[in-house]
Amino acid sequence: MTSTTERPGPKPADTAALADLDRRSLIHPHTVIGAPQEPLVLARGEGALLWDTDGNEYVDGTCGLWQCPVGHGRTELAEVAARQIGTLEFYSSFGDYSNEPAIRLADRLLGIAPEGIERVFFTNGGSEGTETAIKLSRLAFHHAGRPERTVILARQGGYHGMGAGSLAATGIDGLRAGYGPLLPDVEFLGKPHGIAHGPGATDLLVRELEERIETIGADRIAAFIGEPVLGVGGMVPPPEDYWPRVQEVLRRHGILLIVDEIVTAFGRTGHWFGSDHFGIEPDMIVTAKGLSSGYIPMGAVLIGRRVLELADGATFFHGFTYNGHPVGAAVALANIDIIEREGLLARAAELGERLRTALEPLADLPHVREVRGVGLMLGIEFEDLPTAPVQAGCRAEGVVVRASGTSIVLSPPLVITEEQIDRLAEVLCRNVVAAAG
């Protein structure tokens, strides 16, 4: 990996002390309790680059958890946050309290959302958004005199968060193990993975959906939840005709459609929302991550007219302390301005094509099942090949990628340069070839 002398972080001795303190003080997500790992202690970021406390430089190929379309170190976002903190740092949005940044952000989101979205409910992140959408779908039918409509249809391979309801709707068995019983009345359908099901994938998946609705009874089903492109599940785009046909079935049976856009919104697919890319007409959209580029925890559920009509007159006894946080809303507004001003939607499509073209030769390797992607979200799926060594090898060469199950997944900042794209691809290809042996 390369080093930099510009704005260096703490000296190596400080890194060792911080690493020791980390191991003695923290439990990190997705780690073994009682067996702390040696941490990579990051000191700063700029654009699509990161530096650790020893001054080593890395190309950020994942946005951490796919959250920073505008990249790291945007001083204008820090300045917006500081101004808002100095004006009104926070006040509750419960009941009839509000604040100007939250009001203006809601209006801005309605202006870029798919047609039919009419209201916004703010959250602090994606898991809370999924919880909100599930509860609201059930409340809407309950209020409309159909309290038996409680079942949520979800999909194997889908990831929707870590709360009681959001984890219940997450179709990744390893993440659910040990936490039961979870929220009841969640039914799983097949993973929308084209090569796994063959040429008739959509026919098979739609037939399964129709049969499950018949078995359960449409009059018991509240909603279907799905990501436009599976994220944690391997960056898997669905078959081309999947979403139009699924949507038609749901509409015919009066089932609400919750689209989880925690990863796909705010430019990741080359559109404001992944729904735009696939022609989806959501009843609710769950967002977070790219809404504020991760500078402040912020999420939102965008709510369509069908839900509002069903729930009209109901009291929504639901909320979180920091709903509509004025600092988060101010930063999110500035973040959306940057995405628009710098043309990052088009940039995601262009650079995504450049990266996918650079990675496509890997598909010819015997242990590589597929190279795939939409915009700047890409995945390389392996057969009988561990992904952890590829991730570790790339990091040793100054490139951060993420091992997710049997896939290596990529979601760099939308401001990544062509040179950095090429460096990412070169390092990743070299490590995949080495792993494939």
Salt bridges, closest charged atoms under 4 A:
ASP20 OD1 - ARG23 NH2 3.67
ASP20 OD2 - ARG24 NE 2.87
ASP22 OD2 - HIS28 NE2 2.96
GLU38 OE1 - ARG23 NH1 2.53
GLU46 OE1 - ARG7 NH1 3.38
GLU46 OE1 - ARG44 NH1 3.83
GLU57 OE2 - ARG423 NH1 2.92
ASP60 OD2 - HIS72 NE2 2.71
GLU76 OE2 - ARG74 NH2 2.97
GLU76 OE2 - ARG341 NH2 3.99
GLU100 OE2 - ARG104 NE 2.75
GLU118 OE2 - ARG305 NE 2.83
ASP185 OD1 - ARG220 NH2 3.94
GLU187 OE1 - ARG212 NH1 3.48
ASP203 OD1 - ARG245 NH1 2.66
GLU208 OE2 - ARG212 NH2 3.73
GLU210 OE2 - ARG252 NH2 2.83
GLU210 OE1 - HIS253 NE2 3.50
ASP241 OD2 - ARG245 NH1 3.71
GLU248 OE2 - ARG252 NE 2.90
ASP260 OD2 - HIS160 ND1 2.69
ASP283 OD2 - ARG251 NH1 3.10
ASP283 OD2 - ARG306 NH1 2.82
ASP337 OD1 - ARG108 NH1 2.70
GLU340 OE1 - ARG108 NH2 2.91
GLU342 OE2 - ARG74 NH2 2.55
GLU353 OE1 - ARG356 NH2 3.28
GLU370 OE1 - ARG372 NH1 2.76
GLU381 OE1 - HIS193 NE2 2.78
GLU381 OE2 - ARG369 NH1 2.99
GLU381 OE1 - ARG372 NH1 2.58
GLU397 OE1 - ARG430 NH2 2.44
GLU418 OE1 - ARG347 NH2 3.84
ASP422 OD2 - ARG354 NH2 2.81
GLU426 OE2 - ARG430 NH1 3.43
